[in-house]
């Protein structure tokens, strides 16, 4: 990290291999003792190597020691574990040895400064990434040459209790931002402040004269001011002079006056006043940097909103025109050509305006995309007239009711990104849906199962996010439950009088049940082995990777009848999910799948309730039957509800057991069955697959709903597109560029997630179609007999 991109050949690095960072190792403390031992050997070698001796005795030498053992033990064993505390003790001893060795090597010349800090903290459950103070507050301890001595105080106030816990109430605590450590280090070794640093030199850390401190903070102010001036110049050059609005609080005259006044204070030895004035200048310069960084925000924001509103309007018109019988209007060629020329002229004007301002190429995309979109909307003005006429004759009360219900539904989806418990209220509302529609009168068993499963699934968003407290017993329970369900299903298939079940189909089902049993055993065996410091058993690793590899292949061997194929998909995906689980989340796909089965039956009941379905029972429906495109019907209002259900279940599949923060701070224990050596790409891939599995289950269920209700995929995507675009516009206004890094990252992640939602749904649909409709015949085609 430090050697890459460094000029010259003055940076030397030496580190252990990535395989050393093993979460399942007997003792991760070796990562830290390795560093200490090599530093000692390095200086020992310098005593007998004149070239090396000369180099380490030069001025401005920085020694950087990265101690990763505490982090590894914290993740693997939790911060309150014996291993973690032993690691801290050994690091303390190691630091003591290194300091003594360095002072002895340099003859106690008093020219070495020491800084001990950390890049992040850690929660009690061994993770970081959620923005909790225990993760974002880090230690900063400095001593040695140029560093001030500890100062006693009578009283000081901080919101946390760290001073009391460490019995340091009488010693002055000096908190700084992490970015401030860079100018502190630069000041201690006497080099210029980093060019793009926005850190403010913490003067209280320096043991030097008031004159030195004043000169240092003055240099710091000039360095940050230069960044402000460059940013202002860049923005001025790319904005027309009559449109440019400078940062009023820090004009050129104000800059000169403050610098001149600060320099005058230093000459007059009014160092306190000079420091105060320089800090004011730094604050204004940082505020000005933010101003110019977000200078075009309003302009670009309006362009993005215009694009969103135009695109959403066009999709709604497309749905009305091609998937309903509400409009049969045709285009007027003369008016269409006139519109085309008009919008082309608007596009040319916008492009010329951006060109003369030498704007970046991305601005052209933001500003020009709304032009063709709005052309496509305005071109459909006859469809707009038909839609307006229909809305006007529709009862006002019903129109308002639909709008309120739609807005409330989308707000529930948006709020669920921030508050998982919102999904609970949505699922409770879903549980009452059959009562409102009176479906319970015609299908009491189906309705009861739907209601109970909705209420059961509603419990999951109320639980803590996954990874805090591992509970392998719950994973075992999930494995046993799925074995019971599969055994019951196997018995039902064998006793079925309606159709003949080939032996090879029963063999595949038995194989999947064996895979579930093995996965349950491997999870328990692996965690027991790691607990006893015996590492990850190779046989467990082989079984885990084999199970993962076969999870998408085995369902393709099963029959394509609704019930059998969906059960096969559930069993195949549950095996790797169990291997990737550490607690209650192992039960989540089971409840979710149960609700999906119930949903399929409920949609069948809805069609029968309205007299739209004359199809046979679901048990004999087959995914592989080619559906005639002429059988696809026009969209009804009820199809909007189906699409909303689908989007809601997809969101529930993600936020049911976690959130963005829990993904950022995932527990490495969830991938211990596959590997324990740190490998971010493989670990990230396994985590993503664990997240995707519930999505696949929902998508496969919706594939069955589409076949059952004769709903075309294209019309579904258009409705989902409208819902996701409205959500995306909502999240666009919630994007932050201030606050904690978690707040900023989460707001951006939410926006990006919703933006790619439709593409993701398309990919899921393709995967679901593959898993439900295709079949691989390994033993030749078997005759099927049905009655």
C-alpha positions in Angstrom: 0.0 0.0 0.0 2.8 2.4 0.8 5.3 1.3 -1.8 2.9 1.3 -4.7 3.2 4.6 -6.6 5.9 6.0 -4.4 8.6 8.0 -6.3 12.2 6.8 -6.0 13.4 3.7 -4.2 13.1 4.9 -0.6 10.2 2.7 0.5 11.0 -0.8 1.6 8.4 -3.4 2.6 8.4 -6.8 4.1 5.3 -8.8 5.0 4.0 -12.3 5.5 1.9 -14.2 2.9 -1.9 -13.8 2.8 -2.2 -17.5 3.9 -0.9 -16.5 7.3 -4.1 -14.6 8.1 -6.1 -17.6 9.0 -9.3 -17.2 11.1 -9.1 -20.8 12.0 -5.5 -20.8 13.1 -4.5 -22.0 16.6 -2.9 -18.6 17.5 -3.3 -15.5 15.3 -1.0 -13.7 17.8 1.8 -15.0 15.6 1.0 -12.3 13.1 2.1 -9.7 15.6 5.1 -11.6 17.0 6.2 -12.1 13.4 6.3 -8.3 12.9 8.2 -7.7 16.2 10.7 -10.4 15.5 11.5 -9.2 12.0 11.9 -5.6 13.2 14.4 -6.8 15.8 16.3 -8.9 13.2 16.3 -5.9 10.8 18.0 -3.6 13.3 20.3 -6.5 14.4 21.4 -6.8 10.8 21.9 -3.0 10.6 24.6 -3.2 13.2 26.8 -5.4 11.0 25.8 -3.9 7.6 27.3 -0.4 7.0 24.9 0.4 4.1 21.8 -0.5 6.1 23.2 1.3 9.2 23.7 4.5 7.2 20.1 4.4 5.8 18.4 3.9 9.2 20.5 6.7 10.7 19.3 9.2 8.1 16.8 11.9 9.1 13.1 11.7 8.4 12.9 7.9 8.6 9.5 6.4 9.1 9.0 2.8 10.4 5.5 1.5 9.9 4.5 -1.7 11.9 1.2 -3.2 10.9 -0.1 -5.4 13.8 -3.0 -7.5 12.3 -3.2 -10.3 15.0 -5.6 -8.4 17.3 -8.0 -7.7 14.3 -7.9 -11.4 13.3 -8.4 -12.7 16.8 -11.2 -10.1 17.3 -13.1 -11.4 14.2 -12.4 -15.1 15.0 -12.9 -15.2 18.8 -14.7 -11.8 19.7 -13.1 -9.0 21.7 -14.1 -10.4 25.1 -12.4 -13.7 24.5 -9.2 -15.0 26.2 -7.4 -15.1 22.9 -8.1 -11.4 22.2 -6.9 -10.3 25.7 -3.8 -12.5 25.4 -3.1 -10.9 22.0 -3.3 -7.4 23.6 -0.9 -8.5 26.4 1.6 -9.8 23.8 1.3 -6.6 21.7 1.9 -4.5 24.8 5.0 -6.5 25.6 6.1 -6.3 22.0 5.8 -2.5 21.8 7.8 -2.3 25.1 10.6 -4.4 23.5 10.6 -2.4 20.2 10.7 0.9 22.0 13.6 -0.2 24.2 15.5 -1.7 21.3 15.1 1.5 19.2 16.3 3.7 22.0 19.2 1.5 22.6 20.1 1.4 18.8 20.0 5.2 18.6 21.9 5.7 21.8 18.9 7.3 23.7 19.3 10.4 21.5 15.6 11.4 22.1 15.0 11.9 18.4 12.4 9.2 17.9 8.6 9.9 18.0 6.0 7.1 18.4 2.4 7.0 17.3 0.0 4.2 18.1 -3.4 4.2 16.5 -5.9 1.9 14.7 -7.9 2.2 11.5 -11.1 1.1 13.1 -12.6 -0.4 16.3 -14.8 -3.4 16.8 -18.1 -4.4 18.2 -18.5 -7.0 21.0 -19.5 -9.6 18.4 -16.3 -9.0 16.4 -17.3 -6.9 13.4 -17.0 -3.4 12.1 -18.9 -1.5 9.4 -22.1 -0.4 11.1 -20.9 3.0 12.3 -21.3 2.3 16.0 -19.0 4.4 18.3 -17.2 1.2 19.3 -16.2 0.9 15.7 -15.5 4.5 14.7 -13.7 5.6 17.9 -10.0 4.5 17.8 -7.1 5.0 20.1 -4.4 7.7 19.4 -1.4 7.5 21.7 1.7 9.6 20.9 5.0 9.9 22.8 8.6 10.7 22.2 10.5 13.4 20.4 8.4 16.5 19.7 5.3 15.2 21.5 3.8 17.0 24.4 3.7 15.4 27.9 0.4 14.3 29.4 -1.4 17.2 31.1 -3.4 16.9 34.3 -6.9 18.5 34.4 -9.5 19.0 37.2 -12.5 18.2 35.0 -13.4 17.4 31.4 -16.6 16.2 29.7 -17.1 13.5 27.1 -20.3 11.6 26.1 -18.6 8.2 26.5 -17.2 6.6 29.6 -13.8 5.6 28.3 -11.9 7.9 30.6 -13.6 6.4 33.7 -13.2 2.8 32.4 -9.4 3.4 31.9 -9.1 5.5 35.1 -7.7 8.4 33.1 -10.2 11.1 34.3 -7.3 13.3 35.6 -5.4 13.3 32.3 -6.4 15.6 29.4 -7.9 13.8 26.5 -7.3 15.3 23.1 -9.6 13.9 20.4 -8.8 14.5 16.7 -10.2 13.3 13.3 -8.3 10.4 11.7 -7.3 12.8 8.8 -5.4 15.0 11.4 -2.8 12.3 12.0 -1.2 12.9 8.6 -0.2 16.5 9.3 0.8 15.5 12.9 3.3 12.9 11.5 4.5 15.4 8.8 5.1 18.0 11.5 7.0 15.6 13.7 9.5 14.5 11.1 9.7 17.9 9.4 8.3 17.3 5.9 5.6 19.3 4.0 2.0 18.5 4.7 0.5 16.0 2.2 -0.8 17.9 -0.9 -4.4 16.8 -0.7 -4.7 16.4 3.0 -7.7 18.0 4.7 -6.4 17.2 8.1 -5.9 20.0 10.7 -2.6 19.9 12.7 -3.5 19.0 16.4 -1.2 21.6 18.1 -1.9 20.3 21.6 0.1 17.2 20.6 3.3 19.1 19.9 6.0 19.8 22.4 7.4 22.9 20.8 7.5 26.7 21.0 4.5 28.8 20.5 6.3 30.3 17.4 6.8 26.9 15.9 3.1 26.0 16.4 1.9 29.3 14.9 4.2 28.9 11.8 3.0 25.2 11.5 -0.7 26.0 11.6 -0.1 28.9 9.2 1.5 26.5 6.7 -1.4 24.1 7.2 -3.9 26.9 6.5 -2.0 27.9 3.3 -1.9 24.2 2.2 -5.7 23.8 2.6 -6.4 27.3 1.1 -4.4 26.3 -2.0 -6.8 23.3 -2.5 -9.7 25.8 -2.2 -8.2 28.2 -4.8 -7.5 25.4 -7.3 -11.0 24.1 -7.0 -12.4 27.6 -7.4 -10.3 28.2 -10.5 -11.3 24.9 -12.1 -15.0 25.7 -11.5 -14.6 29.2 -12.8 -13.0 28.0 -16.0 -15.9 25.6 -16.7 -18.7 28.1 -16.0 -19.9 31.1 -18.0 -18.8 34.3 -16.2 -22.3 35.7 -15.8 -23.4 32.4 -14.2 -20.5 31.9 -11.9 -21.3 32.5 -8.2 -18.1 32.6 -6.0 -18.0 31.4 -2.4 -18.9 34.7 -0.6 -17.3 34.0 2.8 -13.8 33.7 1.3 -13.3 36.2 -1.4 -9.8 36.9 -2.8 -9.7 40.1 -0.6 -10.7 38.2 2.5 -8.0 35.6 1.9 -5.3 38.2 1.5 -6.5 40.1 4.6 -6.6 36.9 6.8 -3.2 35.7 5.7 -1.7 39.2 6.1 -3.2 39.6 9.5 -2.0 36.2 10.7 1.5 36.9 9.5 1.4 40.2 11.3 0.3 38.5 14.5 3.2 36.1 14.2 5.7 39.0 13.8 4.2 40.7 16.8 4.5 37.4 18.7 0.7 37.2 19.2 0.8 33.5 18.6 -2.5 32.7 20.2 -4.3 35.2 18.0 -2.4 33.9 14.9 -3.4 30.3 15.7 -7.0 31.2 16.2 -7.1 33.2 12.9 -5.5 30.4 11.0 -8.0 27.9 12.3 -10.8 30.2 11.1 -9.2 30.3 7.7 -8.9 26.5 7.6 -12.6 26.2 8.5 -13.6 28.6 5.8 -11.4 26.9 3.2 -12.9 23.5 4.0 -16.4 24.9 3.8 -15.5 26.5 0.4 -14.0 23.2 -0.9 -17.4 21.6 -0.1 -19.2 24.5 -1.8 -17.3 24.1 -5.1 -17.4 20.3 -4.9 -21.2 20.5 -4.9 -21.4 23.6 -7.1 -23.4 21.9 -9.9 -25.6 19.8 -7.6 -28.8 21.7 -8.2 -28.3 21.8 -12.0 -27.5 18.1 -12.2 -30.2 17.2 -9.7 -32.9 18.9 -11.8 -31.6 17.0 -14.9 -31.7 13.6 -13.1 -35.2 14.3 -11.7 -36.4 15.3 -15.2 -35.0 12.0 -16.5 -36.6 9.9 -13.8 -40.0 11.5 -14.1 -40.0 11.3 -17.9 -38.9 7.7 -17.9 -41.5 6.7 -15.3 -44.2 8.5 -17.3 -43.1 6.8 -20.5 -43.2 3.3 -18.9 -46.7 4.0 -17.5 -47.9 5.1 -21.0 -46.3 2.0 -22.5 -48.2 -0.2 -20.0 -51.5 1.5 -20.8 -50.9 1.4 -24.6 -49.6 -2.2 -25.1 -50.8 -4.2 -22.0 -54.3 -2.9 -21.4 -57.3 -2.3 -23.6 -57.7 1.3 -22.4 -56.2 3.1 -25.4 -56.2 2.4 -29.2 -54.9 5.8 -30.3 -52.5 6.1 -33.2 -49.8 8.7 -34.0 -50.4 11.8 -36.2 -47.3 11.8 -38.5 -47.2 15.6 -39.0 -47.3 16.4 -35.3 -44.8 13.7 -34.6 -42.3 15.2 -37.1 -42.8 18.6 -35.7 -42.2 17.3 -32.2 -39.0 15.5 -33.4 -37.6 18.7 -34.8 -38.5 20.7 -31.7 -36.8 18.2 -29.2 -33.8 17.9 -31.5 -33.4 21.7 -31.4 -33.6 21.6 -27.6 -30.9 18.8 -27.5 -28.6 20.9 -29.7 -29.0 24.0 -27.5 -28.2 22.0 -24.3 -25.2 20.4 -26.0 -23.9 23.8 -27.2 -24.4 25.2 -23.7 -22.4 22.4 -22.1 -19.7 22.7 -24.9 -18.9 26.3 -24.3 -18.5 25.6 -20.6 -16.1 22.7 -21.3 -18.2 20.4 -19.1 -17.2 16.8 -18.4 -18.6 14.1 -20.7 -20.8 12.8 -17.8 -22.8 16.2 -17.8 -23.8 15.4 -21.4 -25.4 12.1 -20.3 -27.2 13.7 -17.4 -28.6 16.6 -19.4 -29.3 15.1 -22.8 -30.9 11.8 -21.7 -34.2 13.5 -20.6 -34.6 15.0 -24.1 -35.4 11.7 -26.0 -37.3 10.4 -23.0 -39.6 13.4 -22.9 -40.0 13.3 -26.7 -41.3 9.7 -26.3 -43.7 10.9 -23.6 -45.1 13.9 -25.5 -45.4 11.8 -28.7 -48.0 9.7 -26.9 -50.2 12.7 -26.1 -53.3 10.8 -27.5 -52.7 8.0 -25.0 -52.3 10.7 -22.3 -55.7 12.1 -23.4 -57.3 8.7 -23.2 -55.8 8.0 -19.8 -56.9 11.4 -18.5 -60.5 10.8 -19.8 -60.6 7.4 -18.0 -59.3 8.9 -14.7 -61.9 11.7 -14.9 -64.9 9.2 -15.3 -63.5 6.9 -12.6 -65.1 7.4 -9.1 -63.1 10.0 -7.2 -63.1 8.0 -4.0 -61.7 4.9 -5.6 -59.0 7.0 -7.4 -57.9 8.6 -4.2 -57.9 5.1 -2.5 -55.7 3.6 -5.2 -53.3 6.5 -5.0 -53.1 6.4 -1.2 -52.6 2.6 -1.2 -49.9 2.8 -3.8 -48.1 5.6 -2.0 -48.3 3.8 1.3 -47.0 0.6 -0.2 -44.0 2.3 -1.8 -43.3 4.3 1.4 -43.3 1.0 3.3 -40.7 -0.4 0.9 -38.6 2.8 1.2 -38.8 2.8 5.0 -37.8 -0.9 5.2 -34.3 0.1 3.8 -33.8 2.1 7.0 -36.0 0.3 9.5 -36.3 -3.4 9.0 -39.3 -3.6 11.4 -41.4 -1.7 8.7 -41.5 -5.1 6.8 -43.2 -6.6 9.9 -46.1 -4.1 9.5 -46.3 -4.9 5.8 -46.5 -8.7 6.4 -49.1 -8.2 9.1 -51.2 -6.2 6.5 -50.6 -9.1 4.0 -51.9 -11.5 6.6 -55.2 -9.6 6.7 -55.5 -9.5 2.9 -57.7 -12.6 2.5 -60.2 -11.2 5.1 -60.6 -8.0 3.1 -61.1 -9.8 -0.2 -63.3 -12.5 1.4 -61.1 -15.2 0.0 -61.3 -17.0 3.4 -64.8 -18.1 2.7 -63.8 -20.3 -0.3 -60.4 -21.6 0.8 -60.1 -21.7 4.5 -57.0 -24.0 4.8 -55.0 -22.0 2.2 -56.0 -18.7 3.8 -55.1 -19.9 7.3 -51.7 -21.1 6.1 -51.0 -17.8 4.3 -52.0 -15.8 7.4 -49.9 -17.9 9.8 -46.8 -17.9 7.5 -47.1 -14.1 7.0 -47.1 -13.6 10.8 -44.2 -16.1 11.3 -42.1 -14.3 8.6 -43.0 -11.0 10.2 -40.9 -12.0 13.3 -37.6 -12.1 11.4 -37.2 -8.3 10.8 -37.7 -7.7 14.5 -34.7 -9.9 15.3 -31.1 -8.5 15.5 -29.2 -8.6 12.2 -27.3 -11.8 11.6 -23.8 -12.4 12.8 -24.0 -10.9 16.3 -24.5 -14.0 18.4 -23.7 -17.3 16.5 -26.0 -20.1 17.5 -25.2 -23.3 15.6 -28.1 -25.1 17.4 -30.6 -23.1 15.3 -28.8 -24.2 12.2 -29.2 -27.8 13.3 -32.9 -27.2 14.0 -33.3 -25.7 10.5 -31.6 -28.8 9.0 -33.8 -31.2 10.9 -37.0 -29.3 10.0 -36.1 -29.3 6.3 -35.4 -33.1 6.6 -38.9 -33.6 8.2 -40.5 -31.6 5.4 -38.7 -33.5 2.7 -39.6 -36.8 4.3 -43.2 -35.9 4.5 -43.1 -34.8 0.8 -41.4 -38.0 -0.2 -44.1 -40.0 1.6 -46.9 -38.0 -0.2 -45.2 -38.6 -3.6 -45.0 -42.4 -2.9 -48.6 -42.6 -1.9 -49.9 -40.4 -4.7 -52.5 -42.2 -6.8 -52.7 -39.6 -9.6 -49.3 -40.2 -11.2 -46.4 -42.6 -11.4 -43.2 -41.4 -9.8 -40.0 -42.9 -11.5 -37.4 -44.4 -9.2 -34.7 -42.0 -10.5 -36.9 -39.0 -9.3 -37.1 -40.6 -5.8 -33.3 -41.2 -5.9 -32.7 -37.5 -6.6 -34.9 -36.5 -3.7 -33.1 -38.9 -1.4 -29.7 -37.5 -2.6 -30.9 -34.0 -1.7 -32.0 -35.1 1.7 -28.6 -36.7 2.2 -27.0 -33.4 1.2 -29.1 -31.6 3.8 -28.1 -34.0 6.5 -24.4 -33.8 5.5 -24.5 -30.0 5.5 -26.0 -30.0 9.0 -23.3 -32.3 10.2 -20.5 -30.3 8.5 -21.6 -27.0 10.1 -21.6 -28.6 13.6 -18.3 -30.5 13.0 -16.5 -27.4 11.6 -17.4 -25.0 14.4 -16.6 -27.7 17.0 -13.2 -28.3 15.3 -12.4 -24.5 15.2 -13.5 -24.1 18.8 -11.0 -26.7 19.9 -8.2 -25.0 17.8 -8.0 -28.0 15.4 -8.5 -26.0 12.2 -10.9 -26.6 9.3 -11.1 -30.4 8.5 -10.3 -31.0 4.8 -13.1 -33.5 4.3 -15.6 -30.8 5.6 -14.1 -28.3 3.1 -14.5 -30.8 0.2 -18.1 -31.6 1.1 -18.9 -27.8 1.4 -17.5 -26.9 -2.0 -19.0 -30.0 -3.7 -22.4 -29.1 -2.2 -22.1 -25.5 -3.4 -21.1 -26.6 -6.9 -24.0 -29.0 -7.2 -26.7 -26.7 -5.8 -27.7 -25.3 -9.2 -27.2 -28.5 -11.1 -29.2 -31.1 -9.1 -32.7 -29.3 -9.5 -32.4 -29.7 -13.2 -32.5 -33.5 -12.8 -35.9 -33.4 -11.1 -39.3 -33.4 -12.8 -40.7 -30.1 -13.9 -44.1 -30.5 -12.2 -44.8 -27.5 -10.0 -44.5 -29.1 -6.6 -41.6 -31.4 -7.3 -39.4 -28.9 -9.0 -40.0 -26.1 -6.4 -39.3 -28.6 -3.6 -36.1 -29.7 -5.4 -34.9 -26.1 -5.8 -35.6 -25.5 -2.1 -33.6 -28.6 -1.0 -30.7 -27.8 -3.3 -30.4 -24.2 -2.2 -30.9 -24.9 1.5 -27.8 -27.1 1.6 -25.2 -24.3 0.9 -27.4 -21.9 2.8 -27.0 -24.1 6.0 -23.3 -24.2 5.4 -23.2 -20.4 5.3 -25.4 -19.9 8.3 -24.4 -19.2 11.9 -27.8 -18.6 13.6 -31.5 -18.0 13.2 -31.1 -16.9 9.6 -31.0 -20.7 8.7 -34.7 -20.8 9.4 -35.5 -17.8 7.2 -35.6 -19.5 3.8 -37.8 -22.2 5.2 -40.5 -19.8 6.4 -40.1 -17.7 3.2 -40.5 -20.8 1.0 -43.5 -21.9 2.9 -45.1 -18.5 2.3 -44.2 -18.6 -1.4 -45.9 -22.0 -1.8 -48.9 -20.5 0.0 -48.8 -17.4 -2.3 -49.0 -19.6 -5.4 -52.1 -21.3 -4.1 -53.6 -18.0 -3.0 -53.2 -16.5 -6.5 -55.0 -19.6 -7.9 -57.8 -19.0 -5.5 -58.0 -15.3 -6.5 -58.5 -16.3 -10.2 -61.1 -18.8 -9.2 -62.8 -16.2 -7.0 -63.2 -13.9 -10.0 -64.0 -16.7 -12.4 -60.9 -16.3 -14.5 -59.4 -19.8 -14.0 -60.5 -23.1 -15.6 -57.1 -24.8 -15.2 -56.5 -28.1 -13.5 -55.0 -28.5 -10.1 -51.6 -27.0 -9.3 -50.2 -30.5 -8.6 -50.4 -31.5 -12.2 -49.2 -28.2 -13.7 -45.9 -28.4 -15.5 -43.3 -25.6 -15.8 -42.0 -27.1 -19.1 -45.3 -26.7 -21.0 -44.9 -24.1 -23.7 -47.3 -21.3 -23.1 -49.0 -19.9 -26.2 -48.4 -16.1 -26.3 -52.0 -15.6 -27.3 -53.0 -17.0 -23.9 -51.4 -14.0 -22.2 -54.2 -11.7 -21.0 -54.3 -8.0 -20.6 -53.3 -6.5 -17.3 -55.8 -6.0 -14.5 -55.5 -3.8 -11.4 -54.9 -7.0 -9.5 -51.7 -7.5 -11.4 -50.3 -4.3 -9.9 -50.9 -5.9 -6.5 -49.1 -9.1 -7.7 -46.1 -7.1 -8.8 -46.1 -5.2 -5.6 -46.2 -8.5 -3.6 -43.2 -9.7 -5.7 -41.2 -6.5 -5.0 -42.1 -6.6 -1.3 -41.0 -10.3 -1.0 -37.7 -9.5 -2.8 -37.0 -6.6 -0.4 -38.0 -8.9 2.5 -35.6 -11.6 1.2 -32.7 -9.1 1.7 -33.8 -7.1 4.8 -35.5 -10.0 6.6 -32.2 -11.0 8.3 -29.9 -8.1 7.7 -29.2 -4.7 6.2 -26.5 -2.8 4.3 -24.5 -2.3 7.5 -24.6 -6.0 8.3 -23.3 -6.8 4.8 -20.5 -4.3 5.4 -19.6 -6.0 8.7 -20.4 -9.6 7.9 -19.2 -12.3 10.3 -16.4 -14.3 8.8 -17.7 -17.3 10.8 -20.4 -17.7 8.2 -17.8 -18.9 5.6 -15.7 -21.2 7.9 -17.1 -24.3 6.3 -15.5 -23.3 3.0 -12.3 -21.5 4.1 -10.7 -19.8 7.1 -7.7 -18.1 5.4 -8.5 -14.5 4.6 -9.5 -14.1 0.9 -11.8 -11.1 0.3 -12.9 -12.0 -3.2 -13.9 -15.6 -2.4 -15.4 -14.6 1.0 -17.3 -11.8 -0.8 -18.6 -14.2 -3.5 -19.8 -16.7 -0.8 -21.6 -13.8 1.1 -23.3 -12.6 -2.1 -24.5 -16.1 -2.9 -25.9 -16.5 0.6 -27.8 -13.2 0.0 -29.0 -14.2 -3.4 -30.5 -17.6 -2.4 -33.7 -16.1 -0.8 -34.1 -14.0 -4.0 -33.9 -17.1 -6.2 -36.6 -18.8 -4.0 -38.9 -15.8 -4.4 -38.3 -15.6 -8.2 -39.0 -19.3 -8.7 -42.2 -18.9 -6.8 -43.2 -15.9 -8.9 -42.4 -17.9 -12.1 -45.1 -20.3 -10.9 -47.5 -17.4 -10.2 -46.9 -16.1 -13.8 -47.7 -19.5 -15.3 -50.8 -19.9 -13.0 -52.2 -16.5 -13.7 -51.1 -16.3 -17.4 -49.2 -13.1 -16.7 -46.5 -12.2 -19.2 -43.0 -11.4 -18.0 -42.8 -8.2 -20.0 -45.8 -6.7 -18.4 -44.4 -7.7 -15.0 -41.1 -6.0 -15.6 -42.8 -2.8 -16.7 -44.8 -2.6 -13.5 -41.7 -3.5 -11.4 -39.8 -0.8 -13.3 -42.4 1.9 -12.3 -42.2 0.8 -8.7 -38.4 0.7 -8.6 -38.1 4.1 -10.4 -40.4 5.8 -7.9 -38.3 4.3 -5.1 -35.1 5.3 -6.8 -36.2 8.9 -7.1 -37.1 8.8 -3.4 -33.6 7.5 -2.6 -31.9 10.1 -4.9 -33.1 12.9 -2.6 -31.8 10.9 0.4 -28.2 10.5 -0.8 -25.8 12.1 1.6 -22.2 13.4 1.3 -21.8 14.3 4.9 -21.9 12.6 8.3 -20.3 9.3 9.1 -18.9 7.2 6.4 -21.6 4.6 7.1 -24.4 7.2 6.6 -22.8 8.3 3.3 -22.1 4.7 2.1 -25.5 3.4 3.1 -27.4 6.3 1.4 -25.4 5.7 -1.8 -25.9 1.9 -1.5 -29.6 2.2 -1.2 -29.8 4.4 -4.3 -27.6 2.1 -6.3 -29.5 -1.0 -5.2 -32.8 0.4 -6.3 -31.3 1.6 -9.6 -30.0 -1.8 -10.5 -33.2 -3.5 -9.2 -34.8 -4.0 -12.5 -31.7 -5.5 -14.1 -31.3 -7.7 -11.1 -34.9 -8.8 -11.4 -34.3 -9.7 -15.1 -31.3 -11.8 -14.2 -33.2 -13.5 -11.4 -36.1 -14.2 -13.8 -33.7 -15.8 -16.3 -32.2 -17.9 -13.5 -35.6 -18.8 -12.2 -36.8 -19.8 -15.7 -33.7 -22.0 -16.1 -34.2 -23.7 -12.8 -37.9 -24.3 -13.3 -38.3 -25.1 -17.0 -35.2 -27.0 -18.0 -34.5 -30.7 -17.3 -31.4 -32.7 -17.8 -32.0 -36.4 -18.6 -29.0 -38.4 -17.4 -30.6 -41.9 -17.7 -32.7 -41.4 -20.8 -36.2 -40.2 -21.0 -38.7 -42.0 -18.8 -42.3 -42.5 -19.8 -44.8 -40.5 -17.7 -48.2 -41.8 -16.8 -50.8 -39.3 -15.5 -54.5 -39.4 -15.0 
